[in-house]
Amino acid sequence: MLNASVLEYLESHRREHLSRFFELLRFPSIAGLAGGDGCERAAEWLAGYFRKLGLQAEIVATDGRPNVIAEAHIAADLPTLLIYGHYDVQPPDPLDAWRSEPFEPVVRDGCVYARGASDSKGQLFAYIRAVEAWRQAGDAMPVNVKFLVEGAEEVGSPGLEAFLATHADRLAADAAVIGDSEFFNPSLPSITYSLRGLAYVELTLKGPVSDVHSGLHGGAVANPINALGRLIAAMHDEAGSVTLPGFYDDVLVLSDAERRTWRRLPFDAEQYAASLGLTELAGGEKDYTVLERRWARPTLDCNGIVGGFIAAGAKTIIPSEASAKVSMRLVPNQDPHKIIEGFKRFVAEHTPPGMTATVQAGAEARAVLLRSDTAAVKAAVAALADAFGQKPAMIRCGASVPVAELIQRLLGLDAVLMGFGLPSDNVHSPNEHFRLEQLWRGSIAAAAMMQNLREPEL
């Protein structure tokens, strides 16, 4: 059971903490937004808040957006917990789909609505609240703490590997926790032990030197948009499998034990489809269940297509070029670089005569499979059960959190993914929100995990 004075502090300071949370949410910290200063101002706010709590904090410049490192060293004989979060957010577009301003948080129906509320400022703030409660109300902090707050997670963490390698000694710890994940459902807290990786590319097909008249030249000149559509369609077969050369060569086979465990989870495919506004689920490989396809199988998806005339009205042209953005979610053992090379070979073999193709590689991240039997996992399991009244499920996730694999490889730690988001939070979508109850109870869980790391018998 969590220290009573810490629990009382968390309960009695909700109004003040909500106001502070709103301050953080108001920064338009979009890492991919050129010329904006929202990331820099958010980093400055976080560093200032950490200092108010008595932590040493520094804004560390990178080639992109700044990161924040903060630390409270209590005693040499205490374990050190590294806490990771990110302050950057996705763009809010389309703006007309929001019921309220994306960077002016409001509370409706027990939820805070704002871009970044769930992904991941709210989850990060739960851990900050926990540290504040221990600093202000506890007899003593039960652990030494270090924070690493990233500013470019939503654009694939391009410089994070070099950053962690450079600061490995400074970030050394006995355990690590990542507050950037979600529950299986609102009544079943969860710890994520595996994440998919990512290989992101942009494919461009070029035809005539400029847009040309579709009446004068149609039938003689190949259309880059038509060709791009056929090329993307050819990347899957009728069974839903990806057709890139070597795509499945290194895929880690899912064990029968895991498949049986997942079948026991309270998952309803029809309800899942309905939650997305669909009448049925039709994507992915036919020989795998929905959870298996989402958690343990690699995928390829076109994220957007650009080309030709897209304004209102009509313009009868054959466009000069067309582009597609493509993301491939990868599973343990797959190498993003190797996958991208296979993508390039496929494009080269399928580029129509008379056209040229270019493939620009973007973000890369390896999938990660984490140990689930560590002292940190046990501390987190007990903490979630304490805060939410339910023993958590051990699950995988189809998303990518690049820092998990980097912490494992560069810092030698199997991080615990103990986040507090819900599947219904609309992350990366309009009207993103975070339940206040998840923030309040998440803070209790974060504080309890710290206590459990020092006193595992509790």
Summary of the structure (lengths in Angstrom):
residues: 458
radius of gyration: 23.5
end to end distance: 7.1
largest distance: 81.9
contacts: 1529
relative contact order: 0.19
helix: 36%
strand: 23%
